[in-house]
Amino acid sequence: MKRWAVFTLILGSACVAWAAPPDCLSCHEDKATVKDSIHGELGCAACHAAIQAFPHPEKQTPVNCGTCHSDMAAELTKSVHAVSGGPTCVSCHGDAHSILPAKNSKSATNPANLPRTCGTCHGNAEAAKKLRAPQVYALYMDSIHGFALTKEGLLVAASCSSCHGSHGILSRKDPKSKTNHANIPATCGACHAGPLEAFSAGIHGKKLQAGAANAPVCTNCHTAHQITRVGSTEWLMKTTATCGGCHKEQFATYRDTFHAQVSSLGYQQVARCWDCHAYHDILPAADPKSTVAKANLTQTCSKCHPGANASFVKYDPHANAKDGTHYPALHYASIFMNLLLSGVLGFFALHTILWFFRTRNGVKPGAPSLQK
């Protein structure tokens, strides 16, 4: 009996050895790319551990990447992508048998290729409608970040993951999100350390630190995806209106000045908000360090107007003619000029009407009327 059992065991082992292929790729030739992938050294069984026999059924239990990548899988389950029908691991990393390390220039997650990878969903019109979001891929590609990355080849330029993260992408409404309003300065500051330091010292940064929900951050002035080069004509022409979105009264009075009138004609060498108030380290006029503090006005104006003196800086670029309390002379002068203009135009309008009726009665202009 024992001899028969030993014989059966030897025969079974031989059959298994005969039936088992020497290499998975001898049957799965289409998966040959796995040899060059990041998982190439692991072997097929590392991911397909459920396959215990040969031949095996064609339909197998889907591979769970979280078995090895547990941290990433945990982050993904909490992210905005953890929705029914949302992207899976292979949606971003490419075919499961061809995954390359992010440093590889051909990898789907390489910084140079990442915008295109994310753009598969976020550059699709149908997906944008479903997500109730614009086609951010097109906006990003036209931005200074997109141009630097794809045209100049600067891998240090911000890409999708730089601002949104990789696996744990959260909604901007989430306080922990990198794109949450309160966290945006720190997110942008990861690359733009100098502007972050200046912003934090300015009035906008201090208001944000104090918990003001309406305090402006980087995206309020520079936008989120369609960021243009600072100093470009497009940026210069629209950013005064951006400041005016919050500072409505100051913007209205600025539009009445020579600076704004010339700016509206397309001239770039004209004083705009940041020329007087600075860029990121904006301080209130009461602060001695402010560029618009009374003691610093001469120096500020001298940047454009060499030779500016104490008399020159008495000019108020935000004087409001409607404010009779703070600007009485300007207020009453404005009223006088408006009345004078209305009176002159009204007088000549009446004169023209009367003259018209006179000519209809047969009297030529300039001719004396004849009495019989």
KEKE-3310 file (N, C-alpha, C; in steps of 0.2 Angstrom, whole numbers, plus 5000, padded with zeros to 4 digits):
npx = (5004:5010:5019:5012:5006:5018:5021:5011:5012:5024:5021:5011:5018:5026:5017:5012:5023:5025:5014:5014:5019:5035:5037:5027:5025:5026:5013:5006:5010:5007:5010:5023:5029:5030:5042:5051:5045:5042:5038:5045:5055:5049:5041:5027:5019:5019:5009:4999:4995:4984:4982:4985:4985:4988:4981:4974:4958:4952:4946:4950:4952:4952:4968:4974:4981:4983:4988:5002:5004:4999:4998:4996:4984:4975:4975:4969:4956:4951:4950:4945:4944:4939:4926:4911:4914:4925:4943:4955:4970:4977:4972:4979:4993:4995:4995:4994:5004:5014:5019:5030:5044:5041:5052:5056:5056:5046:5036:5019:5016:5027:5033:5033:5024:5013:5002:4996:4991:4982:4974:4966:4954:4951:4952:4942:4927:4915:4917:4921:4909:4902:4909:4907:4916:4928:4937:4951:4963:4966:4967:4978:4988:4990:4995:5008:5015:5012:5018:5031:5034:5030:5035:5047:5053:5056:5057:5055:5044:5028:5016:5001:5001:5009:5001:4989:4992:4995:4989:4981:4971:4960:4944:4943:4935:4938:4946:4959:4964:4976:4972:4963:4956:4963:4975:4981:4992:5003:5004:5007:5019:5028:5036:5037:5045:5050:5039:5029:5034:5034:5021:5015:5019:5013:4997:4986:4991:4991:4978:4973:4979:4974:4961:4952:4940:4938:4950:4961:4971:4984:4978:4967:4972:4981:4974:4969:4973:4975:4987:4996:5011:5018:5018:5016:5006:4993:4991:4994:4984:4972:4973:4972:4958:4956:4960:4951:4940:4939:4942:4932:4928:4940:4945:4936:4938:4951:4950:4946:4957:4972:4981:4974:4966:4975:4980:4970:4970:4980:4993:5008:5018:5013:5007:5000:4990:4999:5011:5011:5007:5014:5018:5017:5019:5010:5005:4996:4992:4995:5005:5022:5031:5025:5023:5015:5015:5015:5028:5035:5031:5037:5048:5042:5034:5044:5050:5044:5042:5055:5062:5052:5044:5039:5028:5023:5019:5007:4996:4982:4978:4966:4956:4939:4926:4913:4913:4910:4914:4928:4934:4931:4934:4936:4924:4914:4919:4917:4903:4900:4906:4899:4886:4889:4893:4881:4872:4877:4876:4862:4858:4862:4855:4842:4843:4845:4834:4824:4828:4826:4812:4810:4816:4807:4796:4798:4808:4824:4840:4848:4843:4834:4817:4803:4792:4775)
npy = (4994:5006:5007:5009:5022:5030:5028:5034:5047:5051:5050:5059:5071:5071:5073:5086:5093:5091:5097:5111:5126:5132:5146:5160:5169:5162:5158:5170:5181:5194:5201:5203:5215:5217:5213:5224:5233:5242:5232:5221:5213:5207:5196:5186:5179:5187:5197:5190:5180:5172:5163:5146:5134:5125:5121:5137:5146:5158:5170:5179:5184:5201:5210:5216:5231:5237:5227:5227:5241:5248:5260:5270:5266:5267:5281:5284:5279:5289:5300:5312:5305:5293:5287:5279:5272:5280:5284:5272:5263:5259:5269:5280:5276:5268:5254:5239:5230:5237:5247:5260:5268:5284:5292:5289:5294:5290:5286:5287:5295:5303:5319:5327:5321:5320:5330:5327:5314:5317:5325:5316:5314:5326:5335:5332:5335:5329:5323:5335:5341:5332:5333:5345:5355:5366:5363:5360:5356:5361:5375:5374:5370:5382:5390:5398:5389:5377:5380:5381:5368:5359:5365:5371:5361:5361:5352:5355:5364:5368:5355:5345:5336:5344:5354:5348:5336:5318:5304:5306:5316:5329:5337:5354:5360:5354:5356:5350:5349:5353:5363:5370:5385:5392:5385:5387:5398:5391:5380:5385:5392:5382:5381:5394:5402:5415:5425:5420:5422:5436:5439:5434:5443:5454:5464:5456:5443:5443:5445:5433:5424:5427:5422:5426:5423:5429:5434:5438:5426:5418:5412:5421:5432:5427:5417:5400:5389:5395:5403:5417:5425:5436:5453:5453:5459:5455:5451:5463:5472:5466:5465:5476:5477:5465:5468:5478:5470:5467:5479:5490:5504:5511:5507:5513:5526:5526:5524:5536:5543:5550:5540:5528:5531:5532:5519:5512:5514:5505:5507:5502:5507:5513:5519:5507:5497:5489:5496:5506:5501:5490:5472:5458:5460:5470:5484:5493:5511:5517:5510:5512:5506:5504:5507:5517:5525:5541:5546:5539:5542:5550:5543:5532:5538:5543:5533:5532:5546:5555:5567:5570:5579:5585:5593:5588:5575:5577:5575:5566:5550:5543:5552:5556:5564:5564:5563:5574:5577:5573:5578:5592:5604:5598:5592:5602:5609:5600:5599:5613:5613:5603:5609:5621:5615:5608:5620:5627:5618:5616:5629:5632:5621:5625:5637:5632:5625:5635:5643:5634:5633:5646:5647:5639:5647:5655:5664:5668:5663:5675:5686:5701:5703:5709:5722:5726)
npz = (5000:5004:4995:4983:4986:4986:4973:4966:4971:4965:4952:4951:4953:4942:4932:4935:4934:4920:4915:4920:4914:4909:4909:4913:4902:4891:4887:4890:4880:4877:4888:4889:4892:4905:4910:4908:4917:4932:4941:4936:4942:4952:4948:4941:4951:4962:4961:4956:4965:4968:4959:4958:4951:4936:4920:4922:4926:4914:4918:4932:4949:4952:4953:4968:4971:4983:4992:4992:4991:5003:5010:5000:4994:5005:5006:4994:4995:5003:4995:4983:4972:4975:4971:4964:4949:4947:4944:4943:4950:4938:4929:4931:4932:4921:4910:4919:4917:4912:4920:4924:4933:4941:4938:4925:4909:4901:4908:4914:4925:4926:4929:4917:4909:4917:4917:4905:4908:4918:4911:4903:4909:4915:4904:4896:4888:4891:4904:4911:4911:4919:4931:4934:4932:4924:4909:4914:4910:4897:4901:4910:4901:4894:4903:4912:4920:4913:4901:4904:4908:4898:4886:4888:4895:4909:4923:4936:4936:4941:4942:4940:4952:4961:4966:4970:4976:4976:4978:4989:4986:4990:4991:4988:4998:5009:5024:5026:5013:5000:4992:4998:5003:5014:5014:5002:5001:5007:4999:4987:4991:4993:4982:4978:4988:4992:4988:4997:5010:5009:5007:5019:5028:5024:5024:5018:5021:5035:5038:5034:5042:5054:5052:5043:5032:5020:5015:5003:4993:4984:4972:4970:4964:4955:4948:4947:4937:4925:4925:4921:4914:4925:4921:4908:4894:4895:4908:4915:4910:4915:4929:4938:4938:4945:4958:4960:4962:4976:4982:4979:4980:4979:4967:4959:4960:4956:4942:4938:4936:4928:4926:4925:4914:4904:4905:4900:4887:4883:4886:4894:4903:4915:4931:4941:4953:4961:4959:4967:4979:4982:4979:4985:4999:5005:5014:5026:5025:5037:5042:5046:5037:5026:5008:5004:5015:5023:5025:5015:5003:4994:4989:4984:4973:4966:4958:4946:4943:4943:4954:4961:4974:4991:4989:4977:4980:4987:4979:4978:4973:4975:4977:4981:4973:4977:4990:5002:5015:5017:5006:5003:4995:4982:4981:4980:4969:4959:4959:4955:4942:4936:4936:4929:4916:4913:4912:4902:4891:4891:4889:4876:4869:4871:4864:4851:4848:4848:4838:4827:4827:4823:4810:4803:4802:4792:4793:4789:4796:4804:4797:4798:4806:4796:4799:4794)
capx = (5000:5014:5023:5007:5006:5024:5021:5006:5015:5029:5017:5007:5023:5028:5011:5012:5029:5024:5008:5016:5023:5041:5037:5020:5025:5025:5006:5004:5015:5005:5012:5030:5032:5031:5050:5054:5041:5044:5037:5048:5059:5044:5038:5020:5015:5019:5003:4994:4996:4978:4983:4988:4986:4988:4979:4969:4953:4954:4944:4953:4950:4956:4973:4973:4987:4984:4991:5008:5004:4993:4997:4993:4977:4972:4974:4965:4950:4948:4951:4939:4943:4935:4919:4909:4916:4931:4949:4958:4977:4980:4970:4985:4999:4995:4994:4997:5011:5019:5021:5037:5045:5040:5058:5057:5053:5040:5031:5013:5017:5033:5031:5032:5018:5007:4996:4992:4988:4976:4969:4962:4948:4950:4952:4937:4921:4909:4920:4921:4902:4900:4912:4905:4922:4930:4942:4957:4969:4968:4969:4984:4993:4991:4998:5016:5017:5011:5022:5038:5035:5030:5039:5054:5056:5058:5053:5053:5038:5022:5011:4995:5002:5012:4996:4983:4994:4995:4984:4976:4968:4954:4940:4945:4931:4941:4951:4965:4966:4981:4969:4958:4958:4967:4981:4984:4998:5008:5005:5011:5025:5032:5040:5038:5046:5050:5033:5026:5037:5032:5013:5014:5021:5008:4990:4982:4993:4990:4971:4972:4982:4969:4955:4947:4939:4938:4956:4964:4976:4987:4973:4963:4976:4985:4970:4972:4976:4977:4991:5000:5017:5018:5022:5013:5001:4986:4991:4994:4977:4966:4974:4969:4951:4956:4961:4945:4935:4938:4943:4928:4928:4947:4945:4931:4942:4957:4948:4945:4964:4976:4985:4969:4964:4981:4981:4964:4972:4984:5000:5010:5022:5008:5006:4994:4989:5005:5017:5011:5006:5019:5015:5014:5020:5006:5004:4991:4996:4997:5011:5028:5035:5021:5026:5011:5015:5017:5035:5038:5027:5041:5052:5037:5032:5050:5051:5041:5043:5061:5062:5046:5045:5034:5023:5021:5015:5001:4991:4978:4975:4960:4951:4932:4923:4907:4914:4911:4917:4935:4937:4926:4936:4935:4917:4910:4922:4914:4896:4900:4908:4893:4881:4891:4892:4873:4869:4880:4873:4855:4856:4863:4850:4836:4844:4845:4827:4820:4831:4823:4806:4810:4817:4801:4791:4800:4813:4831:4844:4852:4839:4829:4810:4800:4785:4771)
capy = (5000:5012:5007:5012:5029:5033:5028:5039:5054:5052:5050:5066:5076:5071:5076:5093:5096:5091:5102:5117:5130:5135:5153:5163:5173:5157:5159:5177:5184:5201:5204:5203:5222:5217:5213:5231:5238:5243:5226:5216:5209:5203:5190:5186:5177:5192:5200:5185:5175:5168:5157:5141:5128:5126:5127:5141:5149:5164:5175:5179:5189:5207:5211:5222:5234:5239:5222:5230:5248:5249:5267:5274:5263:5270:5288:5285:5278:5295:5306:5314:5299:5287:5287:5274:5273:5284:5282:5266:5263:5259:5275:5285:5273:5265:5247:5236:5226:5242:5253:5263:5272:5291:5296:5287:5299:5287:5285:5291:5299:5307:5326:5330:5317:5320:5334:5323:5309:5319:5328:5311:5315:5333:5338:5329:5339:5326:5323:5341:5342:5328:5335:5352:5359:5368:5359:5363:5354:5366:5381:5373:5370:5388:5394:5399:5382:5372:5381:5379:5361:5355:5368:5372:5355:5362:5347:5358:5368:5365:5350:5343:5334:5349:5358:5344:5329:5312:5299:5308:5322:5331:5343:5361:5362:5350:5360:5347:5349:5357:5368:5374:5393:5394:5382:5389:5401:5386:5375:5389:5393:5376:5383:5402:5404:5422:5428:5417:5426:5443:5439:5432:5449:5459:5464:5450:5437:5443:5444:5426:5420:5429:5418:5430:5418:5432:5437:5435:5422:5418:5411:5427:5437:5424:5412:5393:5385:5399:5408:5420:5428:5443:5458:5452:5464:5452:5452:5470:5475:5464:5464:5482:5475:5460:5471:5481:5466:5468:5487:5493:5511:5513:5505:5518:5533:5526:5524:5543:5547:5550:5534:5523:5533:5530:5512:5509:5514:5500:5509:5497:5510:5517:5516:5503:5496:5486:5500:5511:5498:5484:5466:5454:5463:5476:5486:5499:5517:5519:5506:5516:5502:5504:5511:5523:5529:5548:5547:5535:5543:5554:5538:5528:5541:5544:5527:5534:5553:5558:5574:5571:5582:5585:5596:5583:5569:5579:5573:5560:5546:5540:5557:5555:5570:5563:5563:5581:5577:5572:5582:5597:5608:5594:5590:5608:5611:5596:5602:5619:5611:5599:5614:5625:5611:5607:5626:5629:5614:5617:5636:5631:5617:5629:5642:5629:5623:5641:5645:5629:5636:5653:5646:5636:5652:5658:5669:5665:5664:5681:5691:5705:5702:5715:5723:5730)
capz = (5000:5004:4988:4979:4988:4984:4966:4964:4972:4960:4945:4951:4953:4935:4928:4936:4930:4913:4913:4921:4909:4911:4910:4911:4896:4886:4885:4890:4876:4876:4894:4889:4894:4912:4911:4909:4921:4939:4944:4933:4946:4957:4946:4941:4957:4967:4960:4954:4970:4969:4954:4961:4947:4929:4918:4926:4922:4911:4922:4938:4954:4950:4957:4973:4972:4990:4995:4993:4992:5007:5012:4994:4994:5011:5004:4988:4998:5006:4991:4978:4966:4978:4969:4960:4942:4947:4942:4947:4949:4931:4926:4931:4931:4914:4910:4925:4916:4909:4924:4925:4939:4939:4935:4918:4905:4897:4913:4914:4931:4925:4929:4910:4906:4921:4914:4899:4911:4922:4906:4900:4912:4916:4898:4892:4889:4895:4911:4914:4913:4925:4937:4935:4932:4917:4906:4917:4906:4892:4904:4913:4896:4891:4908:4913:4922:4908:4895:4907:4909:4891:4880:4891:4898:4916:4927:4942:4936:4945:4938:4944:4959:4965:4970:4972:4979:4972:4980:4994:4983:4993:4989:4991:5003:5015:5028:5025:5006:4998:4988:5002:5003:5019:5013:4996:5001:5009:4993:4982:4994:4992:4976:4978:4995:4993:4988:5003:5015:5009:5008:5026:5032:5022:5027:5016:5024:5042:5039:5033:5048:5059:5051:5039:5026:5013:5014:4996:4993:4978:4967:4969:4960:4949:4946:4949:4932:4919:4927:4915:4916:4927:4917:4901:4893:4897:4915:4917:4908:4919:4936:4942:4939:4950:4964:4961:4964:4983:4983:4974:4980:4977:4960:4955:4960:4952:4935:4936:4936:4922:4926:4923:4907:4899:4905:4896:4880:4881:4888:4900:4907:4919:4937:4943:4960:4964:4958:4973:4985:4982:4976:4990:5006:5005:5021:5027:5025:5044:5044:5044:5032:5019:5002:5003:5021:5021:5025:5010:4997:4989:4986:4979:4967:4962:4954:4939:4943:4946:4956:4965:4981:4996:4986:4972:4983:4990:4975:4980:4967:4976:4980:4979:4972:4980:4998:5004:5021:5017:5000:5002:4989:4976:4980:4978:4963:4955:4958:4951:4935:4933:4935:4923:4910:4912:4911:4895:4886:4892:4886:4868:4867:4870:4858:4845:4847:4846:4831:4823:4825:4819:4803:4801:4801:4786:4794:4788:4801:4803:4794:4803:4804:4793:4801:4789)
cpx = (5004:5018:5018:5006:5012:5024:5016:5008:5020:5026:5014:5012:5025:5023:5011:5018:5029:5019:5010:5021:5030:5041:5030:5020:5025:5018:5004:5009:5014:5007:5019:5033:5033:5038:5053:5050:5045:5043:5040:5052:5055:5042:5030:5016:5015:5012:4997:4994:4990:4978:4988:4989:4986:4985:4974:4964:4955:4952:4947:4951:4955:4962:4972:4980:4988:4987:4998:5008:4998:4992:4994:4986:4973:4970:4969:4958:4946:4948:4945:4938:4940:4928:4917:4911:4922:4937:4952:4966:4980:4977:4975:4991:5000:4994:4997:5003:5016:5021:5028:5038:5044:5046:5059:5053:5047:5034:5025:5013:5023:5030:5029:5026:5012:5001:4992:4988:4981:4971:4965:4955:4946:4951:4947:4930:4916:4911:4919:4913:4899:4903:4910:4911:4924:4935:4949:4963:4971:4970:4976:4990:4995:4994:5006:5019:5017:5016:5029:5039:5035:5034:5046:5057:5058:5054:5051:5047:5032:5018:5005:4996:5005:5007:4991:4985:4994:4989:4978:4973:4961:4951:4943:4941:4934:4946:4958:4968:4971:4978:4964:4961:4963:4974:4985:4991:5004:5009:5009:5018:5030:5038:5042:5039:5047:5044:5029:5028:5034:5024:5012:5015:5016:5001:4986:4984:4991:4982:4969:4974:4977:4962:4950:4946:4939:4944:4959:4970:4979:4983:4968:4966:4979:4980:4973:4975:4978:4981:4996:5006:5016:5022:5019:5008:4994:4986:4990:4987:4972:4967:4972:4962:4950:4956:4954:4939:4933:4938:4939:4928:4935:4948:4941:4935:4948:4956:4947:4951:4967:4979:4980:4967:4969:4981:4975:4965:4977:4992:5002:5014:5018:5007:4999:4995:4996:5011:5017:5011:5010:5015:5012:5014:5016:5004:4999:4995:4998:5003:5017:5032:5031:5024:5021:5010:5017:5024:5039:5036:5032:5046:5048:5036:5038:5052:5049:5042:5049:5060:5056:5047:5039:5028:5019:5017:5009:4995:4988:4975:4969:4955:4944:4928:4916:4907:4916:4914:4925:4938:4932:4928:4934:4927:4913:4913:4918:4907:4896:4902:4902:4887:4883:4890:4885:4870:4871:4876:4866:4854:4857:4858:4844:4837:4843:4838:4823:4822:4828:4816:4805:4811:4811:4795:4793:4806:4820:4835:4848:4849:4834:4822:4807:4793:4782:4769)
cpy = (5006:5013:5011:5020:5033:5034:5034:5046:5056:5054:5057:5072:5077:5074:5083:5096:5096:5096:5109:5121:5132:5142:5156:5166:5168:5157:5166:5181:5192:5204:5204:5210:5222:5216:5219:5236:5238:5236:5220:5211:5205:5196:5190:5184:5182:5196:5195:5179:5170:5162:5152:5134:5130:5120:5130:5144:5156:5170:5174:5184:5195:5208:5217:5225:5236:5233:5224:5237:5250:5257:5271:5272:5267:5278:5289:5284:5284:5301:5307:5309:5293:5287:5281:5276:5278:5281:5276:5267:5264:5265:5280:5282:5269:5258:5243:5232:5230:5248:5254:5267:5280:5294:5294:5292:5297:5285:5290:5296:5303:5315:5329:5327:5318:5324:5331:5318:5311:5322:5323:5312:5322:5338:5336:5333:5336:5325:5329:5343:5338:5330:5342:5357:5361:5363:5361:5361:5359:5373:5380:5374:5377:5393:5394:5392:5377:5373:5379:5372:5357:5358:5369:5366:5356:5357:5350:5363:5364:5361:5349:5341:5339:5353:5353:5337:5324:5307:5302:5315:5323:5336:5349:5363:5359:5354:5357:5347:5354:5363:5371:5381:5394:5391:5383:5393:5396:5381:5379:5391:5388:5377:5390:5404:5411:5426:5426:5421:5433:5444:5438:5439:5455:5459:5458:5444:5437:5442:5436:5422:5422:5425:5421:5425:5422:5435:5434:5431:5422:5417:5417:5432:5434:5419:5405:5389:5390:5405:5411:5423:5435:5448:5458:5457:5461:5453:5459:5473:5472:5464:5470:5480:5470:5463:5475:5477:5466:5476:5491:5501:5514:5512:5511:5524:5532:5526:5531:5547:5546:5543:5529:5525:5531:5523:5509:5510:5509:5501:5505:5501:5516:5514:5513:5501:5494:5491:5505:5507:5491:5478:5462:5456:5470:5477:5492:5505:5519:5515:5510:5512:5502:5509:5517:5527:5536:5549:5544:5537:5546:5548:5534:5532:5543:5539:5529:5542:5556:5565:5575:5574:5582:5588:5591:5578:5571:5577:5566:5556:5543:5546:5556:5561:5570:5563:5571:5582:5577:5576:5587:5602:5604:5593:5596:5610:5606:5598:5608:5617:5607:5604:5618:5621:5610:5614:5628:5625:5615:5624:5635:5626:5621:5634:5638:5627:5629:5644:5640:5632:5642:5652:5643:5641:5657:5663:5666:5667:5671:5687:5694:5704:5709:5716:5727:5736)
cpz = (5000:4998:4983:4980:4985:4976:4963:4965:4967:4953:4945:4950:4946:4931:4929:4933:4923:4911:4915:4916:4912:4913:4908:4904:4890:4883:4885:4886:4876:4883:4895:4892:4901:4914:4912:4913:4928:4943:4941:4937:4951:4955:4946:4947:4962:4967:4959:4959:4971:4964:4957:4957:4940:4925:4923:4922:4919:4915:4929:4943:4952:4955:4962:4974:4979:4994:4997:4995:4997:5009:5006:4993:4999:5009:4999:4990:5001:5001:4987:4973:4969:4977:4964:4952:4941:4944:4946:4947:4942:4927:4925:4930:4925:4915:4915:4923:4912:4913:4925:4930:4936:4936:4928:4914:4901:4902:4913:4920:4931:4925:4922:4907:4910:4919:4909:4902:4914:4917:4903:4903:4913:4910:4893:4893:4893:4902:4914:4916:4919:4931:4939:4936:4925:4915:4908:4913:4901:4895:4907:4907:4893:4897:4908:4916:4917:4902:4898:4907:4902:4886:4882:4894:4906:4921:4934:4942:4939:4940:4943:4951:4964:4969:4973:4976:4974:4973:4984:4992:4986:4990:4992:4997:5010:5018:5027:5018:5005:4994:4992:5003:5008:5018:5007:4996:5003:5003:4988:4984:4994:4987:4977:4986:4997:4993:4995:5009:5015:5010:5015:5030:5030:5025:5025:5020:5031:5043:5038:5039:5054:5058:5047:5033:5020:5012:5007:4997:4986:4972:4965:4964:4954:4946:4948:4943:4926:4921:4922:4918:4919:4923:4910:4900:4896:4904:4918:4916:4913:4927:4941:4943:4944:4957:4966:4963:4972:4985:4978:4974:4978:4970:4956:4955:4956:4944:4933:4935:4929:4921:4923:4916:4902:4899:4900:4889:4878:4883:4894:4905:4911:4926:4938:4950:4963:4963:4964:4979:4986:4979:4982:4997:5006:5012:5021:5027:5032:5046:5042:5038:5026:5014:5001:5010:5019:5020:5019:5003:4991:4985:4982:4973:4963:4957:4947:4938:4946:4948:4960:4972:4985:4993:4981:4975:4987:4985:4977:4975:4969:4979:4977:4979:4976:4988:5000:5011:5021:5011:4999:4996:4983:4975:4977:4971:4958:4954:4954:4944:4932:4931:4929:4916:4908:4909:4903:4890:4886:4888:4878:4865:4866:4864:4851:4843:4845:4839:4826:4821:4822:4812:4799:4799:4795:4787:4793:4794:4800:4800:4798:4801:4802:4796:4796:4793)
residu = (MET:LYS:ARG:TRP:ALA:VAL:PHE:THR:LEU:ILE:LEU:GLY:SER:ALA:CYS:VAL:ALA:TRP:ALA:ALA:PRO:PRO:ASP:CYS:LEU:SER:CYS:HIS:GLU:ASP:LYS:ALA:THR:VAL:LYS:ASP:SER:ILE:HIS:GLY:GLU:LEU:GLY:CYS:ALA:ALA:CYS:HIS:ALA:ALA:ILE:GLN:ALA:PHE:PRO:HIS:PRO:GLU:LYS:GLN:THR:PRO:VAL:ASN:CYS:GLY:THR:CYS:HIS:SER:ASP:MET:ALA:ALA:GLU:LEU:THR:LYS:SER:VAL:HIS:ALA:VAL:SER:GLY:GLY:PRO:THR:CYS:VAL:SER:CYS:HIS:GLY:ASP:ALA:HIS:SER:ILE:LEU:PRO:ALA:LYS:ASN:SER:LYS:SER:ALA:THR:ASN:PRO:ALA:ASN:LEU:PRO:ARG:THR:CYS:GLY:THR:CYS:HIS:GLY:ASN:ALA:GLU:ALA:ALA:LYS:LYS:LEU:ARG:ALA:PRO:GLN:VAL:TYR:ALA:LEU:TYR:MET:ASP:SER:ILE:HIS:GLY:PHE:ALA:LEU:THR:LYS:GLU:GLY:LEU:LEU:VAL:ALA:ALA:SER:CYS:SER:SER:CYS:HIS:GLY:SER:HIS:GLY:ILE:LEU:SER:ARG:LYS:ASP:PRO:LYS:SER:LYS:THR:ASN:HIS:ALA:ASN:ILE:PRO:ALA:THR:CYS:GLY:ALA:CYS:HIS:ALA:GLY:PRO:LEU:GLU:ALA:PHE:SER:ALA:GLY:ILE:HIS:GLY:LYS:LYS:LEU:GLN:ALA:GLY:ALA:ALA:ASN:ALA:PRO:VAL:CYS:THR:ASN:CYS:HIS:THR:ALA:HIS:GLN:ILE:THR:ARG:VAL:GLY:SER:THR:GLU:TRP:LEU:MET:LYS:THR:THR:ALA:THR:CYS:GLY:GLY:CYS:HIS:LYS:GLU:GLN:PHE:ALA:THR:TYR:ARG:ASP:THR:PHE:HIS:ALA:GLN:VAL:SER:SER:LEU:GLY:TYR:GLN:GLN:VAL:ALA:ARG:CYS:TRP:ASP:CYS:HIS:ALA:TYR:HIS:ASP:ILE:LEU:PRO:ALA:ALA:ASP:PRO:LYS:SER:THR:VAL:ALA:LYS:ALA:ASN:LEU:THR:GLN:THR:CYS:SER:LYS:CYS:HIS:PRO:GLY:ALA:ASN:ALA:SER:PHE:VAL:LYS:TYR:ASP:PRO:HIS:ALA:ASN:ALA:LYS:ASP:GLY:THR:HIS:TYR:PRO:ALA:LEU:HIS:TYR:ALA:SER:ILE:PHE:MET:ASN:LEU:LEU:LEU:SER:GLY:VAL:LEU:GLY:PHE:PHE:ALA:LEU:HIS:THR:ILE:LEU:TRP:PHE:PHE:ARG:THR:ARG:ASN:GLY:VAL:LYS:PRO:GLY:ALA:PRO:SER:LEU:GLN:LYS)
# end
